[in-house]
Amino acid sequence: MGKEMIRHGRGLAGVAGAVAITAAIATPAAATASTSATTASQQASAAATPELRVDQVGYGNGTAKVAYYMTARKLPGGVPFTVIGDTVTGKHGVVYRGVSTDDVGSWSSRYGAVYELSFSGLRRTGTYAVKVGPTTSPSFRIASGQALYSPLVGNGVRYFTSERDGTDVEHQVLDREPANLTDSRADVYATPKYDDNDNLLANLTKIGGPVNVSGGWFDAGGGYEKFGYTASYADAILLMGARDFRGPYSSAMRSEAEFGLNWMRKLWNPKQKVMYIQVGIGNGNASGSIGGDYNYWFLPQDEDKLGATPGNLTDYYVEYRPVFEAAPPGQQVSPELAGRYAADYALGAQLSGSRASGRQLLSLARSVYSMAKTTDVKAIVTAYPNDYYPGTEWKSAMLWGASEIALADERLGEPRPVVDHDLAVAAKWAKAYIAQGHAAGGDTLNLYDNGALGEAELLRAMGCATRPAGRGGHDAGAPRCAPRLTVISPSALVSDMAAQLKVGEQWAKGDPFALGTGLGSSDASPHAFGLYVTNALYQSYGGSGAYASFAQQQLNYALGANPWGASFVVGAGSNFPHCTQSEIANLSGSLTGSGNIQLGATVDGPSSPGNFQGLGTVTGMRACSYGSYSPFDNSAAGYEDNVTSWPSVEPADDYTAISTLAFAFGTDARD
């Protein structure tokens, strides 16, 4: 289950006595947010208006191009369609004609047939729309990957800038001000205990401090906690992007990645051998006598103004935020965290401007990696409460960390025996990760499974030649590597990436829109972006083009080619989220979808209908609802663009990091 399915459902509406809940926001568009049984019945009997869905950002000149026509029933003879050019002036008229008989299945009781319309033969740069009878799609572009995606990479980086904590903020980005200044001298507390509903069971016990944990990024839109689990994942991805891609966004990406790394360095003390994993309290207790972060809806600088006292815990831990350890000093820590932290530090070493600073970062990576508990692993520690991020496997994190350490060795000129030893460690964890297998209906690249990233980085460390991401390898599954490095078969790593893509393809067979993950039960948007990245890595190291069209549709899906016709990235396409569950965007930004918005924020997208039941508002929240999406819901998933709707439109660091990397690969694709 994805993290947002658990965390903010309780955070905003399920903690008795801890949150000021009022009736659900009532705006004219909010009536479309319901996915009740009554609405479902009305949908079944109402006439369905035909709809066209496209990637609203556009398609690369040489990539597969597919639109979807949603209609009430099958149409004998198929669906004639045209593509019209220059949608502003109509100058070019019809530029492509086709007929589709490819009914890919029923979507819902309203939409009994979905037709796939292919126009891949159209390669000319321009602005277009698809037409079926009187139905016209949103406009989209056909252009180079650089033209389409480079601005979106910049937007993704800007999202992280908007989520900065501490003193080093950018005021011109959503009017940000310094915040949580008490984090510079924060107290450390013992591991908290919770009941089955994630309510704190007792007061916190102070065990140390003060420590300086200022800076970093807020974890997600609906709260201001900071987590090592998500920050390490997001920062490693940004560091990889800063290392591997060049574009107008490069300087900003590197600067933002280094900002994240500076905070990550504060979370590991190699002398005391203590790892910090969380700053802030999410949930308080059931009675409300101990308050939590989700009690409030305000700008982050307001946390410094609560005037809290130790004798009144209603808001004390919100102003004076607790720090939690992964384990007592000197004890082994969760391998999931040790591997991710090591990957961050080692990537920082690879990008370091001096050998001295690089070696210091590499030393941090080695020391934290050595503390991983890799035997008798039971619960995977991620955050408190653990339900926020219920970890599922940890071997991919150990693979990722070891691969980055080996790459840092090579970058800093470590002796050959050292490099070979670290490669062997990475190969050990690659074999363990591969041995887990990838069952049909299983997971793919996202916050919880980093295998594709670790495998690609090991191939890189082994000296395997890369190819442009847009080209299939002519020797599929057999990348060209330095012959002396035989710690693991390169083909085994490439084949395992293919196995992950096959899992996505299996999921897609059950979805008319070919989404490569399960609807409702997982985080749709980050999984879609993760599959696109997996294929880009697969092809980069010699994999064939067999999954290219499938992977492209994952990107298309997240950018509008889905049942709701919504892009799940703010500022991408013509119909993106306007009313995200982001305190900063809601209180400092525009609610109209234009002007001062939180560009680049990536949200989850569709979610289980049950997750939308009982949603409410918190005091201080600006009412916002946009669009009419309920006619396109089905029994498995719904979508709402409403500030109360955390299941659909809460942005998060991990979502935005993987979308940003996907767009970076898109800029580098070759036609």
Secondary structure as GFF3:
##gff-version 3
##sequence-region A 1 671
A	DSSP	three_ten_helix	3	5	.	.	.	ID=ss1
A	DSSP	alpha_helix	7	13	.	.	.	ID=ss2
A	DSSP	beta_strand	21	22	.	.	.	ID=ss3
A	DSSP	three_ten_helix	28	33	.	.	.	ID=ss4
A	DSSP	alpha_helix	37	45	.	.	.	ID=ss5
A	DSSP	beta_strand	51	53	.	.	.	ID=ss6
A	DSSP	beta_strand	58	60	.	.	.	ID=ss7
A	DSSP	beta_strand	66	71	.	.	.	ID=ss8
A	DSSP	beta_strand	79	85	.	.	.	ID=ss9
A	DSSP	beta_strand	93	100	.	.	.	ID=ss10
A	DSSP	beta_strand	103	105	.	.	.	ID=ss11
A	DSSP	beta_strand	113	118	.	.	.	ID=ss12
A	DSSP	beta_strand	126	132	.	.	.	ID=ss13
A	DSSP	beta_strand	135	136	.	.	.	ID=ss14
A	DSSP	beta_strand	140	143	.	.	.	ID=ss15
A	DSSP	alpha_helix	145	162	.	.	.	ID=ss16
A	DSSP	three_ten_helix	181	185	.	.	.	ID=ss17
A	DSSP	beta_strand	186	189	.	.	.	ID=ss18
A	DSSP	beta_strand	206	211	.	.	.	ID=ss19
A	DSSP	beta_strand	226	227	.	.	.	ID=ss20
A	DSSP	alpha_helix	228	244	.	.	.	ID=ss21
A	DSSP	alpha_helix	250	265	.	.	.	ID=ss22
A	DSSP	beta_strand	268	269	.	.	.	ID=ss23
A	DSSP	beta_strand	274	279	.	.	.	ID=ss24
A	DSSP	three_ten_helix	293	295	.	.	.	ID=ss25
A	DSSP	three_ten_helix	300	305	.	.	.	ID=ss26
A	DSSP	alpha_helix	316	319	.	.	.	ID=ss27
A	DSSP	beta_strand	323	325	.	.	.	ID=ss28
A	DSSP	alpha_helix	335	351	.	.	.	ID=ss29
A	DSSP	alpha_helix	355	369	.	.	.	ID=ss30
A	DSSP	three_ten_helix	386	388	.	.	.	ID=ss31
A	DSSP	alpha_helix	395	412	.	.	.	ID=ss32
A	DSSP	alpha_helix	416	436	.	.	.	ID=ss33
A	DSSP	alpha_helix	451	461	.	.	.	ID=ss34
A	DSSP	alpha_helix	490	508	.	.	.	ID=ss35
A	DSSP	alpha_helix	524	540	.	.	.	ID=ss36
A	DSSP	alpha_helix	548	558	.	.	.	ID=ss37
A	DSSP	alpha_helix	583	588	.	.	.	ID=ss38
A	DSSP	three_ten_helix	609	612	.	.	.	ID=ss39
A	DSSP	beta_strand	617	618	.	.	.	ID=ss40
A	DSSP	beta_strand	625	626	.	.	.	ID=ss41
A	DSSP	three_ten_helix	630	632	.	.	.	ID=ss42
A	DSSP	beta_strand	641	642	.	.	.	ID=ss43
A	DSSP	alpha_helix	646	649	.	.	.	ID=ss44
A	DSSP	alpha_helix	653	668	.	.	.	ID=ss45
###
